[in-house]
Amino acid sequence: MLSSDSIFFGKLARRLFATNSPIATRCLRRWTSSLLRPGAELNTKYICDPINADEIEKNIKLRKCDGDIRLVHQLFHEWQNTLSDKIRLQFEEEALKIPNRTLEHREENKCLKISGHQKPDTKPLADVAKKHGWCRTNNLGNFVGPRGYYFFGELVDLQQALVNVVIQTLLKKNFQLVSVPDILPAEAIENCGMPTRGERTQVFRLVERHGNDLCLSGTAEMGLGARFMDTTIAREKLPLKVAAISRCFRAETGNVGEEKGIYRVYQFTKVEMFALTPGDIQSSQAVQNEFVSIQTQLNESMGLHFRLLDMASDELGKPAMRKVDLEAWMPGRRMWGELSSCSDCGDYQSRRLNIREAESGSFVHTVNGTALAVPRTLMALVETHQTPEGTVVVPEILRSELDREVLGASPVKMTHGKYIRSYDGN
């Protein structure tokens, strides 16, 4: 049964909704927030206003989402008239499918920048790694199947050097480093915009005997968002920038033959950037541009040939208002491959996670971006800086971490006992 408080505010909101008054707005907000699942307060005034139906429907189609705004309005009207708990649950389920607004609609990706020059074709990382005993992806059926891998030797060292350099860069830019859990409630993941059920989900779910509705985290963004759930942030602390090193788990379903090796895998190491900003587009756009600048700086310092793409509407998913991808040229695979992504999610996530600015009570905006996705960055580095002899020239920014200028040369240089060679897999 609905509470008397919910019924009262529901009736009052029905009477005042058409007036477009501040009182109606507050009543409708209180009514819907008391009925939606804990932590979720949708922008019901915008979603349920018939004036916005065509705009929302166009946005859904351009973004290729599964929401149905006409059904949402129908259920909302039935709910207003009946206050049925069953209709309310149906309304909530359908309203949560509506994607975020889009900052700027476009049908094709827009290239913002191209850095570096395309290198001559080289051997793919898999061939170089096999020669040096750096990586194993075959015959892992007893472990994790065709999307699993082992790293050995200098590839492990290169991975660690990348993580160290990226973290040092972020700390200098006033990020706070956070360690996040790899196992999260399904609700926390869904509140960040990634579905955990259905055929299209990439989320691994744990069996029920391990806990109530738990999943493996697909990215640290989810754990970082959940960290701030049901909190208020003083405006003087915004933007609040945090970063995390984590393992990411993805139930990838692409063509294994076309994406063999470590391009698309079940789990990988990633450094993620995440920020809470004041609840206006100018503030979150400023932080998104800052994140993209950091991504650009890091990849330029590694000597990679890459392009920045302002993504088309159908590439945004549900949470993002705007998304910028960084794709590097991989001369061993002869293709562009996405290394990082950066999204301005507006208040889409904060409304579901209930993260507000302390002074005004308004919802903050959230921004997330990849600082480093290890496997694909390793591919781009090894294939870009490969020599005819099959060795790999180390970018200058990584040399102090590795104590050498070339990978694949033997013997490996030792300096003051600082470097101990990793197990080579033999």
N, C-alpha and C positions, 0 to 999 in steps of 0.2 A: 504493500500500500504506500501511496505517496504521503509524505508528512504534511501536516496542516500548513506549515511554513511554505512548502513548495506549492501547494494548491493556492494559497493566498497570493503569492507573487506571480503565479501563472495566470490567474484571473486578472490581476491588475495589469500585467504586461499585455494581455490580449486586448484590453480596453484602450491602453495608451500607445500600443505599438504603431498604429497608423498616424499618430500625431507627430512622430519623429522628435519627441521631446527628450530632454536629458533624464527626466524621471522614468520615462519608458525604457530608456537605455539601461539605467541602473536596475530596474525591476527585472527586465529580461535577462540581464547578466546574472543576477542573483538566482533567478529561477533555474536557468540552464546549468549554472555551475553547481547547484545543489543536487542536480540529477545526473550529470555526466560522471564518468568514472573518476575516482580520486585523482586530483592533480590536473585534470583537463578542463579548460575553460575556453571554448571555441569563440571565435568572433561571430556569434550568432546573429547579431544585428546586421552584419554585412551579408552573411551567407543566406539568411532567411528573408531578406528584402527582395520582393519580386523584381524591383527595378534593376537589380544586379544579376538576374538570372542569365540573360544572354551573354554577358561578359564572363561569368563563371563557366558557363557551358562551353564557350569558345576556348577558354583557358584549359579546361579538361581535355578537349579534343586535341588541341595543339600539343599538349604534354603527354597524350596517349595514356591517361590515367583511367581508372575504372569507376570514378565517381559519377553519380547521376543527380544533378542539381534539381531536376524536375521532381524526382522521387523524394528528395530531401524536403522540398517545399510542400509536396502532398502530405508527407508524414507530419511535417510541422503543423499544417493546417488541421489535420486529424487530431494531433496531440492537443492543440489549443482548444478544440471543441470537446474532447472527451477526457483529457488528463489521464488517459489509459497508461498504465505502467508498461504494458506490452508495446504500445505504439511508441512510447518514449525510448525504449531500448532499441527499437528498429530505427528511429530517427537518429539516435546517437551513433549507431553502427554506420549508417549511410553518411552522416555529416562528417565523420572522421575520415572518410575516403576522399573528401574534397581536397585538392592540392593547394599549396600556397599560391598566392598571387605571383605573377611573373613581372619582373622589373622592366624587361624590354623583350617583347615577342620577336622572334626571328625563326625563319624556316631552315636556315643553314648556319653552320658554325662560322663565326667571324674571327679571322686571324688578327691577333693584336700585335704580335711580334714574332720574328724569326731570328734566332741567335746562332752564330757559327755557320759552318759550311758543311755540306754533305761529304763524307769521307768515302774513299773507294771501298768496294765490297770486301769484306773480310770473312773469316770463318765464324760460324755461330759459337756462342759460348760453350755449348755442349761439346763441340769438337775440341776446343782448347782445353776445357776442363778434363776431358777424357785423357788427353795427352799428358797432363800434369797430375792426374789423380785428384782433382779438386772437387768433383761432384759425382754423385750417383743418383740416378733417377730410374734405372731399370731394375727389374726383378724385385720389386718392393711389394708384391702382392700380399705377402704375409704381414705387412705393416700397414701401409696407408694407400696402396694401389698406385695408379698411374700419375696421380697429382701430388705425390710425395717426393721427398728428396733428402739427401745427406750432403752437407758441405764438409770438405776436408782442407787441410793445409792452408795455403795462402789465400784461398777464397774465404775461409773463416776469418782470417786476419783482416782481409779487405772489408768484410762485413762489419767487423768491430770498429775498424778505423772510420768507416762512414758514419756509424752511429755516434762515435765520440765527437767527430768534427761537427756534425749537425747539432748535437746537444750543446756543445760549447758555443756555437753560433746563436742558438736560441736564448741561452742564459745571458749572453751579452746584450740581447735585445729585451731583457726584463721579463722573460717568460718564467713562470714558476713550474718546476718539474714535479710531476705527480706520478705515483705508481698506481695503476688501475687494476681491478679484478678482471679475469678472463671469463668468468661465469656470472651472468646477469639474469634477473627476472625477465621473462618475455615482455612484460609491460614496459620496462625501461627501454628496451630496444625498439618496441613499436612507437613509444612516445618520441623517439628520435627520428622516426620516419621510415624504418625498415620493417617490412612485414615478416612475421615469424611463422606464418601458416600459409598453406596453399602451394601450388605447383611452382610458382615463380620465386619463392623465397630462397635466399642463399644462406639462411641461418641454420646451423646445426642445433637441434633440440636434444636435451638430455632425457633419457627414459625416466618415467615417473618415480621409480624407486630411488633415484638420486636426489629428488627434491620436487617441489611444487612449481611446475612450469618454468624450468630453468633452461637457458641457452648459452652457447659459446658466443662470445662477443666477436662481431665482425670487424670492429675498429675501435680504437681507444675513444673516439668521439662519444660512443655510447656510455662508457664508464665515466667519462668526464662530465657529460650532461647529467647523468644520474647522481653524480657527486653533489651537484647544486640543486637537486630537486627539493621543492618546498622551502626555498631559502629566499631571503631578501638581501640585496647588495646595495651598500651605500653608493650614491652617485660618484663620490670622490674616488672610489676604487675602480670605477669603470673608465676605459675598458680593462677587464681583468683577463690576462693572457696566461694560459697554462699549456703545458706540453707533456706528453707521455710516450715512453717506449713500451710497446706491448706486442704480444703475439696476436695476430688477426686470423680468424677462422672463417672460411667461405666455402659453402657447398656449391662449388663451381659446376656448371652444367654445359660448358661449351664443347666444341669438337676437339677431343684429345689429340687426334692426328694432326690437326692444323696448329694446335697450340702446345705441342709436346715440349718437354723440358721444364723450365721453371717459370715460364711466362704467366701461366695461370694455374695456381696451386691451391691446395686445401688450407694451408696455413703459412704465414710468413711474418717476419718482423717488420714493424713500421714505427716511425716517429710521427706523432700527430700533433698538430697545433689546434687549439680551441680557444675561443674568446667569448666573453659576455660583454656586450656594449650597451650604451643607452638605447632606449627603444625608439630610435628614429633611423630612417634609411641612410641619411648622411653619415651617421656615426658608424653603422655596420659596414657601409661601403668603404669608408676610410680604412677600416681594419682589414676588410677583404683585400683591398689594394695593397696594404702593407704585407699581408701574408703572401700574395702573389709576387711581390718584390723580393721577399726572402727566398721563395722557391726559385725565382729567376737568378738571384745572386749565387745560390748554392750550385745550381746546375751549370752556370757560366764558369764558376771556379773549377769545375771538374772537366771543363773543355768539351762539353757535349753539344751536339747540334740539335736544337729543339725549337718548337713553336708553341706559342700561347694561343689558346682558342677560347673565345667567349661562346659558350655552348648554346646550341639551338634549343628551342622550347621543349622538343621531345626528348632531350637528353637530361632534363633537370630532375626527373623523379618527382616525388611529392613535396619534400621539405624545402628545396632551394628556391629562392627568388632569382638568383643569378649564380652561375657556376662557370669557373674558368679552369680548363684542363691544360696541363703541360705535357706535350708529347715529344719524345726524343726519337731521333733517327737511329735505328739499329742496323748498322751496315752488314752484320752477319745474317740477319733475317730479312734484310732489304724491305723494311717496313717502318712506319711510325708506330710507337708504342706508348701508351699513357704511363707516365711516371708519377704524376701527382694531380690532385684535383683540389679546388678551393671553392667553398659554397657559402653564400650569405643566405641564411635561413630565416631572416626576419624574426618574427615572434612565433613561428610555426612550432618550434620545439619548446620554447619557454612557456607557451600556453598549455602544453601537454604536461610539462614538468613542473609548472607553477614556480617559475623563477621571476622575481619582480625587483624593481628598483625600490629601495626603502622609502625614499622621500615621497614619491608620487604614487606608488602602488602600481604603476604601469609595468607591463611585461618588458623585459630586456630583449635584445636581439642576440642571436648566436651566430658565430662564424666558425667554420672548421676548414682545415687545410692539411694536406699531406706534406710534411717536411722531408720524409724519406720513406720510400717503399723498397725494402732491401733487394729482393730478387731481380726486379726489372732494372733497378739502377746498376746492379752488378752486371747484368747483360749489356746495358748500354756502355758502361765503362770498358769492359773487356773487349767488346767488339769495336768500339771507337778507337781505343789506344793500343790496338794490337799491332805487332811488328811482323814483317815477313817471316821472321824466324819462329813465330809462335809465342813470343813473350809479350808482356803487357807493360807499357810505360805507365808508371804511377803519376797521376796528376800531382802537381806541387803541393796543393793544399793537404794531401793525405800522406806525404812523405815522412813528416816528423812522427806520425803515428805508426808507420810501418817500418821505419829505419831502413828503407831501401828505395831505389828509384825504378826498379824493374821487377815484375813478378814473372816467375817461370824460369829464372836464371838459377843455376846451381854452381857452387853452394850458396846458401842464403847467408847474407852478412849478419854477424852478431855484433851488437854494440853494448858493452858494459853489462852484459847479462840481461838487458832490458827485454830482448826479444827471444822467446822460446818458440820454436817451430811447432805448429799444431800437427796433430796426427794426420797422416797423409792418406789414410784409407786402405793401405796395403796390409 
